[in-house]
Amino acid sequence: MTDAKSFPKGGYRYAKGVFQYSAGVAAEPGFEIVRARFLKPVPLEEGFARIKNHLESAGRPLTAFAACELRSPKPFDEQGFLAFNKRYVEPLHAWGLIEGDENPVARSNVCPIADPPSEPSFHAFSYTIPSTRKEGTFIVAGGAEAPEGTASYEQHTVRLRDRSPDAIREKAQWVLAEAERRMASLGFGWNDCTATQLYTAYNVHHILEDEIWRRGAASAGLTWQYCRPPVDVLDYEMDMRGVSVEYVLS
């Protein structure tokens, strides 16, 4: 049993999140989610245009757009993040994805430390296609060590500005628990993942075994990307997915 909401126009269901993204998506029966990654980051407006063309070429409606992964030049302050999010959702409104105040599209947005893009860009996106596949497919949105939808990240961040080993452990515990909640709301768990991604600039070797591997969070391995979360007070973020088809687009 899940508490996700169906989005029939897209062929998927979603776990409700905040106005800029949902907490995760899963394909409904008769569909599966596939992922496409750009070989190099594509600036936001150009990325939306390329995604539109890709969906149309695949014979899919724009509402099949289910999730994306963004890369930004550096972490935003809270006002900058809000301004960016308002800009980001405009095309989603135009594509008929947002209904009322609910956004079904899942998202991650992180900031590479090495070779960052010069402006916010698309790294990857996911969408639904018709399928007879019996196993479910899903994407869980990126989540860092603060609850979504609060008035201020700074007021709710776990161990704010503390990057000690104990603080990193506590941040990871919070993020992993929230990831499990999101997966469960879509009807999945760690054993269903085909990829788990970790984004941080700080050492996590001391938590890899007991906090990540032992709970099954790396059943398909772990990709540690040298990136920061998108808001300047956050230090540790993860996302995960369970898909069977992935493309790389030049």
Secondary structure, DSSP 4 states (H G I P E B T S, - for coil): ----EEETTTTEEEE--BTTBBSEEEEPTTEEEEEEEEEEEEEHHHHHHHHHHHHHHTT--GGGEEEEEEE-SS-B-HHHHHHHHHHHHHHHHHTT--BTTB---EEEEEEESSS--SS-EEEEEEEEEE----S--EEEEEEESS-TT-S-HHHH-TTTT--SHHHHHHHHHHHHHHHHHHHHHHT--GGG-SEEEEEESS--GGGIIIIIITTTTTTT--EEE-EE-SBTT--EEEEEEE-S-EEEE-
